[in-house]
């Protein structure tokens, strides 16, 4: 009998970007976890970026590459002694290459409760039309 996979919900830890490029800023860089959904009219991208405020979020689109960067502010300094620290601060970074199917002028972004929602509408198909043939 084949082994069955566990259907338990598993927590995914923050993953630090492991790249060969040199960084120009100090600190850790994380890859946000994303979910991508598609309908006939649009693609929706959800990115987990806890701790990032809308003013600290940057979405850049150049040469069909969509770049997401978000900075997490360090926690306020207090006179309390830290007993356990599990929340890491740093920067989120992720890039996506967009196809010609996406209407880049109509991309919409919303940030709510640590989740970035990008709505990527698809280009409207040309309306079918009848072409009249004339003589001469």
C-alpha positions in Angstrom: 0.0 0.0 0.0 1.4 3.4 -1.0 2.2 6.0 1.7 -0.4 8.8 2.0 0.6 12.4 2.3 -0.3 14.3 5.4 -3.0 16.9 4.8 -2.0 18.8 7.9 -1.5 22.6 7.6 2.2 23.4 8.0 3.6 26.7 8.8 6.2 28.0 6.4 9.0 30.0 8.0 10.4 33.2 6.4 13.0 32.3 3.8 16.0 34.5 3.5 17.0 35.3 -0.1 20.1 33.3 -1.1 21.6 35.0 -4.0 25.0 35.5 -5.4 24.6 39.2 -6.1 26.2 41.7 -3.7 23.8 43.8 -1.6 24.0 47.5 -1.6 22.1 47.8 1.7 22.6 46.2 5.1 20.2 43.7 6.6 18.4 40.6 5.8 16.4 40.1 2.6 13.4 37.7 2.6 11.4 36.1 -0.2 7.7 36.6 0.5 5.4 33.6 0.1 2.9 34.1 -2.7 -0.3 32.5 -4.0 -1.3 33.1 -7.6 -4.9 32.6 -8.9 -6.2 33.0 -12.5 -9.6 33.7 -14.0 -10.6 34.5 -17.5 -10.2 38.2 -16.9 -7.3 38.5 -14.5 -4.5 37.0 -12.5 -4.4 37.7 -8.7 -1.2 37.6 -6.8 -1.2 37.4 -3.0 2.1 38.0 -1.2 2.6 37.6 2.6 4.6 40.6 3.8 3.8 41.0 7.5 5.1 44.2 9.2 5.3 46.2 5.9 3.4 49.5 5.9 1.9 50.8 2.6 4.4 53.7 2.6 7.3 51.2 2.9 6.1 49.1 0.0 7.5 49.6 -3.5 6.1 48.0 -6.6 8.1 48.7 -9.8 7.3 47.6 -13.4 10.1 47.8 -16.0 10.6 45.9 -19.2 7.9 43.3 -18.2 9.5 42.6 -14.8 7.4 43.3 -11.8 9.5 43.9 -8.7 8.1 43.9 -5.2 10.2 45.4 -2.3 9.0 46.1 1.2 10.9 47.2 4.2 10.1 46.1 7.8 10.8 48.7 10.4 12.8 47.5 13.3 10.8 47.2 16.5 10.9 50.2 18.9 13.6 50.1 21.5 12.4 49.5 25.0 14.1 49.1 28.3 12.7 45.6 28.6 14.9 42.6 28.4 14.2 40.4 25.4 13.5 36.8 26.4 12.5 35.5 23.0 12.7 37.1 19.6 11.2 35.2 16.6 10.2 38.1 14.4 13.1 39.1 12.1 13.2 42.5 10.5 14.6 43.3 7.1 13.4 43.7 3.5 11.1 41.6 1.3 12.1 41.2 -2.3 10.5 39.2 -5.2 10.4 39.6 -9.0 8.0 38.3 -11.6 8.2 38.3 -15.4 4.9 39.4 -16.9 3.7 38.0 -20.2 2.0 40.1 -23.0 -1.4 38.8 -21.7 -1.3 41.3 -18.8 -2.6 44.8 -19.3 0.2 46.6 -17.5 -1.5 50.0 -17.4 -4.4 48.6 -15.2 -2.4 46.7 -12.5 -3.9 47.5 -9.1 -2.3 46.9 -5.6 -3.8 46.8 -2.1 -2.1 46.1 1.2 -4.2 44.9 4.1 -3.2 43.1 7.3 0.2 42.0 6.0 -1.1 40.7 2.7 -0.4 42.4 -0.6 -3.0 41.8 -3.3 -2.0 42.6 -6.8 -4.7 42.5 -9.5 -3.2 41.9 -12.9 -6.0 42.3 -15.5 -5.6 40.5 -18.8 -5.6 42.4 -22.1 -9.1 42.5 -23.6 -9.4 40.5 -26.7 -10.3 42.3 -29.9 -14.0 42.3 -30.4 -15.1 40.1 -33.3 -16.2 42.0 -36.3 -17.3 41.4 -39.9 -15.1 42.7 -42.6 -16.9 43.9 -45.7 -15.2 43.1 -49.0 -15.5 45.7 -51.7 -14.9 45.5 -55.5 -11.9 47.2 -57.2 
